[in-house]
Amino acid sequence: LGSYISLVSMMIFIMMIMEAFLSKRTYLFTLSLPSSIEWYHPLPPADHSYNDTPVLTNY
């Protein structure tokens, strides 16, 4: 009985993954927010590169 439950749940999981890749929906949230300071600097950042804490400002 336990193996059947595992089989059915794995099939449902695979179908959910396939549906997620095949349905080309738009994103609700973007992960790359351009207002964060990490996107303005090269990666990996140099250690101890700031004398003060950096602040983003909009003028």
TORPALUM-297548 format. One record per atom (N, C-alpha, C): residue number from 1; atom name; x, y, z; residue in three letters. Coordinates in steps of 0.001 Angstrom, whole numbers, plus 524288, in hexadecimal, padded with zeros to 5 digits. Layout:
BEGIN
+------+------+-------+-------+-------+------+
! resi ! name !     x !     y !     z ! resn !
+------+------+-------+-------+-------+------+
!  NUM !   CA !     X !     Y !     Z !  ALA !
...
+------+------+-------+-------+-------+------+
END
This chain:
BEGIN
+------+------+-------+-------+-------+------+
! resi ! name !     x !     y !     z ! resn !
+------+------+-------+-------+-------+------+
!    1 !    N ! 8033E ! 7FB50 ! 80000 !  LEU !
!    1 !   CA ! 80000 ! 80000 ! 80000 !  LEU !
!    1 !    C ! 80366 ! 804EA ! 80000 !  LEU !
!    2 !    N ! 8078A ! 804D3 ! 8030F !  GLY !
!    2 !   CA ! 80AFC ! 8095E ! 80351 !  GLY !
!    2 !    C ! 80DB5 ! 80A77 ! 7FE32 !  GLY !
!    3 !    N ! 80F33 ! 8064D ! 7FB71 !  SER !
!    3 !   CA ! 811D4 ! 8071B ! 7F66B !  SER !
!    3 !    C ! 80E16 ! 80958 ! 7F25D !  SER !
!    4 !    N ! 80921 ! 807EB ! 7F292 !  TYR !
!    4 !   CA ! 8054A ! 80A1A ! 7EEF5 !  TYR !
!    4 !    C ! 80473 ! 80FEF ! 7F003 !  TYR !
!    5 !    N ! 8044B ! 81152 ! 7F4F1 !  ILE !
!    5 !   CA ! 803B9 ! 816DB ! 7F652 !  ILE !
!    5 !    C ! 80872 ! 819ED ! 7F46C !  ILE !
!    6 !    N ! 80D1B ! 817BD ! 7F514 !  SER !
!    6 !   CA ! 811D7 ! 81A54 ! 7F32F !  SER !
!    6 !    C ! 811CF ! 81ACA ! 7ED43 !  SER !
!    7 !    N ! 81015 ! 816BE ! 7EA8D !  LEU !
!    7 !   CA ! 80FDF ! 816DA ! 7E4DA !  LEU !
!    7 !    C ! 80C16 ! 81B04 ! 7E2ED !  LEU !
!    8 !    N ! 80781 ! 81B3C ! 7E539 !  VAL !
!    8 !   CA ! 8039F ! 81F19 ! 7E39E !  VAL !
!    8 !    C ! 80590 ! 8249D ! 7E4CE !  VAL !
!    9 !    N ! 807F2 ! 82560 ! 7E94B !  SER !
!    9 !   CA ! 809D6 ! 82A9A ! 7EA9B !  SER !
!    9 !    C ! 80E55 ! 82C3C ! 7E713 !  SER !
!   10 !    N ! 811BC ! 82894 ! 7E58D !  MET !
!   10 !   CA ! 815F7 ! 829E0 ! 7E1EA !  MET !
!   10 !    C ! 813CC ! 82B30 ! 7DC83 !  MET !
!   11 !    N ! 80FC8 ! 8286F ! 7DAD5 !  MET !
!   11 !   CA ! 80D68 ! 829A1 ! 7D5C7 !  MET !
!   11 !    C ! 80AE3 ! 82F08 ! 7D5D9 !  MET !
!   12 !    N ! 80844 ! 83054 ! 7DA15 !  ILE !
!   12 !   CA ! 805ED ! 83586 ! 7DA94 !  ILE !
!   12 !    C ! 80A2B ! 839B0 ! 7DAA1 !  ILE !
!   13 !    N ! 80E70 ! 838B1 ! 7DD63 !  PHE !
!   13 !   CA ! 812C1 ! 83C69 ! 7DDA2 !  PHE !
!   13 !    C ! 8152B ! 83D45 ! 7D83E !  PHE !
!   14 !    N ! 81600 ! 83918 ! 7D550 !  ILE !
!   14 !   CA ! 81846 ! 8398F ! 7D013 !  ILE !
!   14 !    C ! 8148B ! 83C77 ! 7CC75 !  ILE !
!   15 !    N ! 80F81 ! 83B78 ! 7CCF7 !  MET !
!   15 !   CA ! 80BB6 ! 83E49 ! 7C9C5 !  MET !
!   15 !    C ! 80BA2 ! 84415 ! 7CB24 !  MET !
!   16 !    N ! 80C3D ! 84561 ! 7D017 !  MET !
!   16 !   CA ! 80C6A ! 84ADC ! 7D1A9 !  MET !
!   16 !    C ! 81142 ! 84D90 ! 7CF81 !  MET !
!   17 !    N ! 815B6 ! 84AE3 ! 7CF96 !  ILE !
!   17 !   CA ! 81A89 ! 84D1D ! 7CD7B !  ILE !
!   17 !    C ! 81A0B ! 84DE0 ! 7C795 !  ILE !
!   18 !    N ! 817F0 ! 84A0D ! 7C4E1 !  MET !
!   18 !   CA ! 81740 ! 84A84 ! 7BF34 !  MET !
!   18 !    C ! 81386 ! 84EF6 ! 7BDDE !  MET !
!   19 !    N ! 80F51 ! 84F7E ! 7C0CE !  GLU !
!   19 !   CA ! 80B97 ! 853AE ! 7BFD8 !  GLU !
!   19 !    C ! 80E13 ! 858FF ! 7C0D0 !  GLU !
!   20 !    N ! 81172 ! 85958 ! 7C4BA !  ALA !
!   20 !   CA ! 8140B ! 85E4E ! 7C5DA !  ALA !
!   20 !    C ! 817B6 ! 85FE1 ! 7C174 !  ALA !
!   21 !    N ! 81A5E ! 85C20 ! 7BF12 !  PHE !
!   21 !   CA ! 81DEB ! 85D65 ! 7BACD !  PHE !
!   21 !    C ! 81B06 ! 85E61 ! 7B5A9 !  PHE !
!   22 !    N ! 816C0 ! 85BB7 ! 7B4CD !  LEU !
!   22 !   CA ! 81406 ! 85C25 ! 7AFD2 !  LEU !
!   22 !    C ! 8104D ! 860CF ! 7AF88 !  LEU !
!   23 !    N ! 80E26 ! 8626B ! 7B3EA !  SER !
!   23 !   CA ! 80AB0 ! 866FD ! 7B3E1 !  SER !
!   23 !    C ! 80E0C ! 86BD4 ! 7B4A1 !  SER !
!   24 !    N ! 80E52 ! 86F01 ! 7B0B2 !  LYS !
!   24 !   CA ! 811CE ! 8738B ! 7B0CE !  LYS !
!   24 !    C ! 80EE5 ! 87830 ! 7B31D !  LYS !
!   25 !    N ! 80E30 ! 87813 ! 7B830 !  ARG !
!   25 !   CA ! 80B77 ! 87C49 ! 7BADD !  ARG !
!   25 !    C ! 80F30 ! 880C7 ! 7BC00 !  ARG !
!   26 !    N ! 80CED ! 88555 ! 7BCEC !  THR !
!   26 !   CA ! 8102C ! 889CE ! 7BE62 !  THR !
!   26 !    C ! 81172 ! 8897E ! 7C431 !  THR !
!   27 !    N ! 8159F ! 88C0F ! 7C5AB !  TYR !
!   27 !   CA ! 8175A ! 88C03 ! 7CB17 !  TYR !
!   27 !    C ! 81443 ! 88FF5 ! 7CE44 !  TYR !
!   28 !    N ! 812F1 ! 88E79 ! 7D303 !  LEU !
!   28 !   CA ! 8106D ! 89229 ! 7D686 !  LEU !
!   28 !    C ! 81471 ! 8958B ! 7D948 !  LEU !
!   29 !    N ! 818E3 ! 89337 ! 7DAB4 !  PHE !
!   29 !   CA ! 81D03 ! 895FC ! 7DD71 !  PHE !
!   29 !    C ! 8221B ! 8951F ! 7DA88 !  PHE !
!   30 !    N ! 82535 ! 89938 ! 7DA03 !  THR !
!   30 !   CA ! 82A53 ! 89899 ! 7D79A !  THR !
!   30 !    C ! 82E6B ! 8980F ! 7DBDB !  THR !
!   31 !    N ! 83245 ! 894D9 ! 7DAE3 !  LEU !
!   31 !   CA ! 83666 ! 8940E ! 7DEBC !  LEU !
!   31 !    C ! 83AC3 ! 8980B ! 7DE26 !  LEU !
!   32 !    N ! 83B4E ! 89A58 ! 7D9A5 !  SER !
!   32 !   CA ! 83F86 ! 89E12 ! 7D8C5 !  SER !
!   32 !    C ! 83D75 ! 8A3A2 ! 7D94D !  SER !
!   33 !    N ! 83D47 ! 8A57D ! 7DE08 !  LEU !
!   33 !   CA ! 83B6B ! 8AAC2 ! 7DEF5 !  LEU !
!   33 !    C ! 83FD1 ! 8AE98 ! 7DDBF !  LEU !
!   34 !    N ! 83F1A ! 8B229 ! 7DA10 !  PRO !
!   34 !   CA ! 8435D ! 8B5AD ! 7D898 !  PRO !
!   34 !    C ! 844A7 ! 8B9AE ! 7DCC0 !  PRO !
!   35 !    N ! 8416A ! 8BA41 ! 7E0C5 !  SER !
!   35 !   CA ! 84283 ! 8BE1E ! 7E4CD !  SER !
!   35 !    C ! 8463F ! 8BC16 ! 7E8F6 !  SER !
!   36 !    N ! 84789 ! 8B71B ! 7E8E8 !  SER !
!   36 !   CA ! 84B1E ! 8B51E ! 7ECE2 !  SER !
!   36 !    C ! 850BB ! 8B61E ! 7EB38 !  SER !
!   37 !    N ! 8540F ! 8B720 ! 7EEFA !  ILE !
!   37 !   CA ! 8596A ! 8B8BA ! 7EDDC !  ILE !
!   37 !    C ! 85CB1 ! 8B43C ! 7EBBD !  ILE !
!   38 !    N ! 85B0F ! 8AF67 ! 7EC7B !  GLU !
!   38 !   CA ! 85E1E ! 8AAFA ! 7EAA0 !  GLU !
!   38 !    C ! 85E79 ! 8AAD0 ! 7E4B1 !  GLU !
!   39 !    N ! 85AAD ! 8ACFE ! 7E1FC !  TRP !
!   39 !   CA ! 85AA4 ! 8ACC3 ! 7DC47 !  TRP !
!   39 !    C ! 85E31 ! 8B0D6 ! 7D9D0 !  TRP !
!   40 !    N ! 8601F ! 8B492 ! 7DCDA !  TYR !
!   40 !   CA ! 86376 ! 8B8AF ! 7DABF !  TYR !
!   40 !    C ! 8693D ! 8B773 ! 7DB31 !  TYR !
!   41 !    N ! 86AAE ! 8B347 ! 7DDD1 !  HIS !
!   41 !   CA ! 87028 ! 8B209 ! 7DEC4 !  HIS !
!   41 !    C ! 87196 ! 8ACDB ! 7DC43 !  HIS !
!   42 !    N ! 8769E ! 8AC30 ! 7DAE8 !  PRO !
!   42 !   CA ! 87848 ! 8A72C ! 7D8B2 !  PRO !
!   42 !    C ! 8781E ! 8A2E1 ! 7DCCF !  PRO !
!   43 !    N ! 87789 ! 89E24 ! 7DAFF !  LEU !
!   43 !   CA ! 8775A ! 899B5 ! 7DE94 !  LEU !
!   43 !    C ! 87C2F ! 89664 ! 7DDEB !  LEU !
!   44 !    N ! 87E7C ! 89454 ! 7E1CC !  PRO !
!   44 !   CA ! 87D7C ! 8953D ! 7E757 !  PRO !
!   44 !    C ! 87FAD ! 89A83 ! 7E901 !  PRO !
!   45 !    N ! 87D40 ! 89D15 ! 7ECCF !  PRO !
!   45 !   CA ! 87F1F ! 8A235 ! 7EE79 !  PRO !
!   45 !    C ! 8843E ! 8A1BD ! 7F17F !  PRO !
!   46 !    N ! 88741 ! 8A5E1 ! 7F13C !  ALA !
!   46 !   CA ! 88C30 ! 8A5FB ! 7F41F !  ALA !
!   46 !    C ! 88B11 ! 8A68A ! 7F9F5 !  ALA !
!   47 !    N ! 88E16 ! 8A3DC ! 7FD24 !  ASP !
!   47 !   CA ! 88D66 ! 8A440 ! 802CD !  ASP !
!   47 !    C ! 88F21 ! 8A99B ! 804B3 !  ASP !
!   48 !    N ! 88C52 ! 8ABB6 ! 80859 !  HIS !
!   48 !   CA ! 88D98 ! 8B0B2 ! 80AD9 !  HIS !
!   48 !    C ! 88E30 ! 8B507 ! 806CF !  HIS !
!   49 !    N ! 88A8E ! 8B562 ! 8032A !  SER !
!   49 !   CA ! 88B05 ! 8B944 ! 7FF01 !  SER !
!   49 !    C ! 88858 ! 8BE6F ! 80055 !  SER !
!   50 !    N ! 88585 ! 8BEBA ! 804AC !  TYR !
!   50 !   CA ! 882CD ! 8C389 ! 80619 !  TYR !
!   50 !    C ! 884E6 ! 8C597 ! 80B42 !  TYR !
!   51 !    N ! 88595 ! 8CAC2 ! 80B75 !  ASN !
!   51 !   CA ! 886FD ! 8CD2E ! 8106F !  ASN !
!   51 !    C ! 88227 ! 8CDF4 ! 813CA !  ASN !
!   52 !    N ! 87DC7 ! 8CF35 ! 81144 !  ASP !
!   52 !   CA ! 878CE ! 8CFEB ! 813F3 !  ASP !
!   52 !    C ! 874CD ! 8CC40 ! 81188 !  ASP !
!   53 !    N ! 87065 ! 8CBCF ! 81411 !  THR !
!   53 !   CA ! 86C30 ! 8C89C ! 811F7 !  THR !
!   53 !    C ! 869E7 ! 8CB52 ! 80D2C !  THR !
!   54 !    N ! 86999 ! 8C8AD ! 808B1 !  PRO !
!   54 !   CA ! 8678A ! 8CB3A ! 803FC !  PRO !
!   54 !    C ! 861A6 ! 8CC15 ! 80458 !  PRO !
!   55 !    N ! 85FDF ! 8D05F ! 80203 !  VAL !
!   55 !   CA ! 85A5D ! 8D1C9 ! 8021B !  VAL !
!   55 !    C ! 858B6 ! 8D314 ! 7FC89 !  VAL !
!   56 !    N ! 8544E ! 8D0F7 ! 7FADA !  LEU !
!   56 !   CA ! 85224 ! 8D250 ! 7F5BD !  LEU !
!   56 !    C ! 84E8D ! 8D703 ! 7F651 !  LEU !
!   57 !    N ! 84F1D ! 8DABE ! 7F2CA !  THR !
!   57 !   CA ! 84BBB ! 8DF50 ! 7F2E1 !  THR !
!   57 !    C ! 84967 ! 8E019 ! 7ED7E !  THR !
!   58 !    N ! 844C7 ! 8E245 ! 7ED53 !  ASN !
!   58 !   CA ! 84228 ! 8E3A3 ! 7E86B !  ASN !
!   58 !    C ! 841A9 ! 8E98C ! 7E829 !  ASN !
!   59 !    N ! 843C5 ! 8EBE3 ! 7E412 !  TYR !
!   59 !   CA ! 8435F ! 8F18C ! 7E35F !  TYR !
!   59 !    C ! 83FE1 ! 8F2BF ! 7DEDC !  TYR !
+------+------+-------+-------+-------+------+
END
